[in-house]
Amino acid sequence: ERQRLLSEANTTIADWLIDLQLGMISEQDKTRLKSWWSYIKNIKELDLSEVKDEARYQAIIWPVSPR
């Protein structure tokens, strides 16, 4: 699930990253990029080391995407 969420988020921000590198990003898209990047960081920071069964997996509180 973590990988799926990260892949989805990275796909969402891909064009904005290119626009940022080229200096063509709008302020609105820059704000969106920051929100999505924060979301990506929150997913990566989840400690899933204790998830060893279905009950613990179901108890994970995944960050909400900034859609």
C-alpha positions in Angstrom: 0.0 0.0 0.0 2.8 2.4 0.9 4.5 1.8 -2.5 1.1 2.3 -4.3 0.5 5.6 -2.6 4.0 6.8 -3.2 3.8 5.9 -6.9 0.5 7.7 -7.3 1.9 10.8 -5.5 5.1 10.8 -7.6 3.0 10.5 -10.8 0.9 13.5 -9.6 4.0 15.7 -9.0 6.1 14.7 -12.0 5.1 17.5 -14.3 5.3 20.1 -11.5 8.8 19.1 -10.8 9.8 19.6 -14.4 8.0 23.0 -14.4 9.9 23.9 -11.2 13.3 22.9 -12.7 12.5 25.0 -15.9 11.3 28.0 -13.9 7.9 27.7 -15.4 5.8 26.7 -12.4 2.8 28.8 -11.4 2.4 29.8 -7.7 -0.7 27.7 -7.5 1.1 24.6 -8.8 4.1 25.4 -6.5 1.7 25.3 -3.5 0.2 22.0 -4.7 3.7 20.6 -5.1 4.5 21.5 -1.5 1.4 19.9 -0.3 2.0 16.7 -2.2 5.7 16.6 -1.1 4.6 16.9 2.5 2.2 14.0 1.9 5.0 11.9 0.4 7.2 12.6 3.4 4.4 11.7 5.8 4.0 8.3 4.0 7.7 7.6 4.1 7.9 8.5 7.8 5.2 5.9 8.8 6.8 3.2 11.0 5.4 -0.1 9.6 7.9 -2.3 11.4 5.3 -3.7 13.8 2.8 -4.6 11.0 3.0 -8.3 11.0 -0.6 -9.3 10.7 -3.9 -8.3 9.1 -5.2 -6.6 12.3 -2.2 -4.3 12.6 -2.3 -3.6 8.9 -6.0 -2.5 9.2 -5.0 -0.3 12.1 -2.6 1.8 10.0 -3.8 5.4 9.6 -2.6 6.4 6.2 -2.0 10.1 5.5 -4.8 11.8 3.5 -3.7 12.9 0.0 -4.0 16.6 -0.7 -6.4 16.2 -3.6 
